[in-house]
Amino acid sequence: MKRVLVCLALVLTALTVHGQESGNRIYGNYGYYQQPRRQLQTNSGTLGANSGFAIEASVLTNLNPDAFVVVFGVNAEALASLDSNDKVNAKVAQFIQKVRPLGITDNDIFVDFITQNRVYDFNVSGNEAAEKLTGWETKKTVAIRYRRRDVFEPIVRAAAAIQIFDLIKVDYIVSDFERVRSTLFEEAVRIIKKKEARYAKSLGVNMTPVGLANEKYDVSYPSEAYQRYQAYETGDAYVTNGSRVAQRKSFTFFYDAFDASRFDVVLAPLGIEPAVQFTLYLRMEYKARVLRD
């Protein structure tokens, strides 16, 4: 299990609404570095094909997850490796005891041993800096599964109460992939057949199926859909023989789902909460001849 080593103090507020969950790994996402986001395949609009013509269908559905898994990072240093491990174990045990009243069972908790490494520092004397071993650091992650959104805030509060601040990520779990894919496929087939009949009726084009040219399923989880946002106005300053010192500008993130207008049909519209977005792109090739009176 990879661990993103970013530690950010969590600001806890007494909110009664269900908040969006992301985690500190957002700082490693494309949105933070403002790089182009991975795009889901949708209709190209090009209906020409080697065999004659093609008909495309793009279907989207937004699903609420069956469960969530939140992952925290826990670390501790000590002079001896055994002591650093014991410190982490003690903190993890405290954390587990605090979340049990929330309906969290042993089957909902997994502790992953990440690393145990030496820690070095320098002794500086005059113009000389000598490196020396100062102890050991143990790092583990604690994954907790929960099924109701309103459990997330109490879990975060329980972690903060024992000085666990490294909230790495929140995974959205959808269990029945087979059912989702089957539903998307049936809808894509319906769309293609509807377009085929429309072309024949409106344009007088009779189409004979040749073969399936493309079947592309994809899924986008909320963790990859958060984009960086920053808004401010600043003036221009020209300094002669001096320096210009800029103020720190705060930024935040927001959930940016894929645009529904890019798809032929959206089976389940997006609500106000982040969702798992499943898509299917289907392309069918045909031979065609123009019907004559």
ZIDA-V320437 format. One record per run of one state. SS is the DSSP state (a for helix, b for strand, c for the rest). FROM is the first residue (numbers start at 0). TO is the last residue. If there is no record, write none. Layout:
BEGIN
ss = <SS,SS>
from = <FROM,FROM>
to = <TO,TO>
END
This chain:
BEGIN
ss = <c,a,c,a,c,b,c,b,c,b,c,a,c,a,b,c,b,c,a,c,b,c,a,c,b,c,a,c,b,c,b,c,a,c,b,c,b,c>
from = <0,23,28,29,33,47,49,51,63,66,78,80,100,105,108,125,127,146,150,161,165,173,176,203,204,220,221,224,225,229,251,255,259,262,264,266,275,290>
to = <22,27,28,32,46,48,50,62,65,77,79,99,104,107,124,126,145,149,160,164,172,175,202,203,219,220,223,224,228,250,254,258,261,263,265,274,289,292>
END
